[in-house]
Amino acid sequence: AEEGRRVSVMPRRVIPTEELMELEVVKRAGLRKEEAVALKLYTGPMFYLYNAVLRGFPAKAVELLKGNTYTTTIYCIVSGIIKLS
């Protein structure tokens, strides 16, 4: 919880995972912890790298990946979005 407060920069508030798992929307959707964490990452700065994987663009971001395709994380993001829709 302390780490979340430390890295929160307004207007973004990083919610601790334990608190996130208690949200009604998370419970109603039946999200697993892995899906909730992946979605939390997707709503932050990691969005840039995940989209570089999916689009193969921009070249600078693709280079930063060094072959990492975040396969499991992107799978959890997709699974979480499906459950929330």
N, C-alpha and C positions, 0 to 999 in steps of 0.2 A: 504494500500500500504506500509506503514511504517513497519508493522508487517512482511510482506513478505520479505522485505529487511533485517530485523533483524534476521530472522530464516534461510535465505539463506546461505548455506555453500558450497563453491565451491567444485565440479563442479555443484552442484544442485542449481538452481535459482528458488525460489518460486515466481510464477507469481500471482499478485493480481487477484482475480476472475473477476473484472470488465475488466481488460486487457485481460484476458483469453477469455472472452465472445466476444471480438472484433476480435479475430483471424479468418482469412478466413476459415481455416479448421473447426473450430467450427460452424461458420455460415453455411457453405456449408453442413455440416452433419445434421444441425438442432438440435444440442444438447441443451437440457434444462440446466438451471443453475445447477440443482441438479446432472445431469449426468456429467457435466464438473468438478464440485467440487469432485465428487466421483472418477473420473478418476485421478484428480490431487492428491488426497489422495493415490490412488493405486500406483502411481509412486514414492511414498516416503516411509518412514518407516512403514506405515500402511500395506504395501504389506505383511509383515511378519505375521501379525495377520489375514488378510483376507485369506491368503493361508492356515493358520492353521485351520481356520473354514472349508474351502473347502476340505482339505486333512485329517483333524483329526490328524495332525502330524506337528511338533514335540510335544511330550507330554508336555514339559515345556510351550510352547506357548498356547496350548489348556487349560492348567491350568490357565494361565493369563486371558483367556477369561471370566472365571466365568459364563459360560452359555450364554454369549452374542454371537449371531450368525451374527450380522451385516446384517440382512436380507434385509433391505431397501437399505443400501449402496451397497451391492453386486448386488442387482437387478439393481440399477442405473449404476453400472459399466458394467454389461452385456448389458444393454440397450444402453449405450454409445458406447461400442465396436461394437455392431451390426450396429448402425448408421454410424460409422466411416468406416466399412468394405464394 
